[in-house]
Amino acid sequence: MKDKQILFISKGENSASTRYRALSYFESLRSNGWEPLHITAHGILPRIKLLCIANHAEVVVILRKTFSLPFLRLLRLCSKNLVFDLDDAVFCRGDGEPSKSRQMSFEKVTSICEQVWAGNLYLAEMAGRYNESVKIVPTSLDYRKYLLEPEKNSDYFDLVWIGSRSTQKYLKECLPVLESVAENIPNLRLKIVADFDLPTKRLKTV
C-alpha cells in the first residue's frame, strides 16, 4: 500500500518554523506510513507544480506563509485537507506592532483552511476568531539530541533570554524586576542569546 503524502509549504528550509515544526518530524512520519514532502513555491511555475502535488497529498500544511486570496482558493480546491500552521504572531509586524495588511492576510488564510495548528493558546485564540477548528500544537524538540552535561560556573546563578532585536522590548519590560532581584541575589547573571546588547545598572549580563 502506497504511503499517504503530507505536503508542507514554507518560505524555506532555513526558517526555524520549518525545521522545528516540519522537517524534524519527517523521520517519524515515514515510520508511521506517511510520505512527507516540503516545497517553497516561489514564482509562477513552482506554484503550478505545488497545485499538482497538493492534488495528490492527503494533507497540505501551510507553515506561516501567506498567499493571495485567488491562489489560496485554488490551493483549497486542490487539497483534500488544508491546514495553516503558525508558531508566531504573523498578523503583527516584526516589532510586535499591529499591521493591517498582515492581519488581513492572516484572516484570509485561517478562514479558508479546514484546520489551524497554533503553537500556543494566544495564537489559537486569535485563529479561533476566523476558524472553528483550531488545535494547539506546541513547538517541540527531540531532547535526545541535547543530552549534554555542560560545565557550569558555580560563581553565578544564570538566567537565559533567547530572542532577537525585534523582541528585545519584552526583555526591557522585565529589566526593572530583574535589576531588583539582582540586589538580593548578587551572583545573578543574565545570558542574552540574541543580536543585541542590553545595558544594565546592577544586573550582570553576558
N, C-alpha and C positions, 0 to 999 in steps of 0.2 A: 504493500500500500504506500502510495506516494505521501511524503510529509506535507503537512499544511504549511503554507507560507505566511509569514508575518513580515510586513514591509515597514521599515522605519524611514521617515523623511526628515532631514535636518539640514542645518546650514553647513555642516562639515564635521569630519571625524575629530578635529582638534577641539571642538566645543566640549566643555565639561559635561553638559547635559547629555550629549550624545554618548560620551564614554561611559558615564555612570548610570544612565537611565535606558541605554540600549545595548551598546557593544558588550558591556560586561555581562549581559545575560545570554549572549549568543550560544556559549557552550552549553549552558543549562537548557536552553530552548531546544538545541539539537538533540540532546539526550532525552528529551521528552516528546519527540516526534514532530518538532517544528523545523521549518527551514527559514531562518532569519535572513533578511536582506536589508541593505542600507543604501540609500540614494540621496543625492543632494538636489538634483534637478534645477540647476541654474541655466536659464536660457530656454528658447522655444523647443528645440529638438529634444533636449533632455526631459522636458515636461511632457512631451508626447510619449516618450519612452516610459515615463513614470505612469502615465494613464494606462498604458498597455500592461505594465507589471501589476499595477493595482487591480486590474480586472481579473487577475488570476490569484490574487492573495486572499487569504481568509480574513486577515485583519490588516488594516493600514493605520499606522500611528504617525501623526504629525508632531514632531518634537519642537515646540516653541516657535516654529516657523509659521509665518502667515502668508497667505496668497490673496490675489484679487478675488472678489466675490464670484465672477464668472468661472474662474478656474476651480475655485472651491466647489462649485455646483457640479462641474464636470467630474471632479475627483470623487465627489459623493455618489454620483451616478455609477461610476466605475468600481466603487468599493462595496464589498459585502458588509463590512463593519469598519467605520471610520472613527478613529479616536484622536483626540487632541491631548497631548501630554505637556504639562508645564511644571517647572520647579522654581519659577521666579515670577516676579510681578511684571510680566511682559506688557501689561497695559499702562505702565508708567515709563518715564524716561530713565536713563541710566542712573541719574542722581536721585531717583525716587519721586520726582515731581510729576504731577499729572500731565498726561499727553492725550489730547482729544483724538488725534489720528490713531495712536496705538490702542486707545480704548475702543474705538470703532472697529479696528481690525480684530481685536480680542472678542468683541461681541459677535462679529460675523462668524469667526471660526468655531467658537464654542456653541453657538446656536445651530450650526449646520451639521456638526458631528453627532454621531449616535451616543457617544460617551466621552467624558473628560476624566483624565487621570491627573490629579493635583498633588503636588509634593507636600502640602500641609493644609491645615484646617482653614487658614486665612484664604489661600488660593482657591480652596474648594468652595468656600462661601461666595467668593467673587464669581466663580464659574457657575455656581448654582443659580445665579440670577438669570442666566440665559440657557441653562440646560438642566433638566431634571435628573439626568443620570450622571452623577459625579462620584468618583471613587477617590479616596485618599491613598496615594501610593508614595510613601516617603522614599527619598533617595537613600540607597543603601550601599554598603561596601562589603567586600569579602574580607572579613577580619583575618583570614588565614594568610593573606598577603602582607599583613602588618604585625606579625608576631615577633616583635623586636624587643630587645632589652637595652634601651639606650642608657648611657651613663648620665646620671642626674647630679647636678651640683647641689649639694646639701646646704650650701650657704644661702640659697634663695628658695622662696615659695613662688612658683611661676604660674601666672595666668597667661593664656594664649588667645590672641584675637586673629582670626583668619578672615580676610576681606579684601577690599580694593579701594582705590581712591574714591570711587563713586559711592561707597558705603561708609566712608570714614566719619560722616556726620553722626552716625549712630554711636560710634565709639566716643566721639566728643561729648555726646549727651551723657554718657556713663562716667566721663572723666572726673567730675566733682566727687562722685561717690567713691571711685577708686582712689582718688587722692586722699579722701577722708579715711578710708580703710588702711592706706599706707601709713598713716600716723600711728595706728595701733599695731600694725604688722610691719616693722621696719625692713624685714627682708623680703617683702612683697615685690615682685618684678613682673612687668608686663612684656610679653614677647609679641611683637606685631609682625604677622606674616602677610605682607601687603606691599603695594607700590608707593608707600608714603611714610613719612616720619611724623611723630606726634610730640611736640614739645610739652613737657610736664614740669610741675614745680617740685613735688615730693616723691612722685612715683618713678621708680627706675624703669627704663624701657630698653629693649634690645631690638 
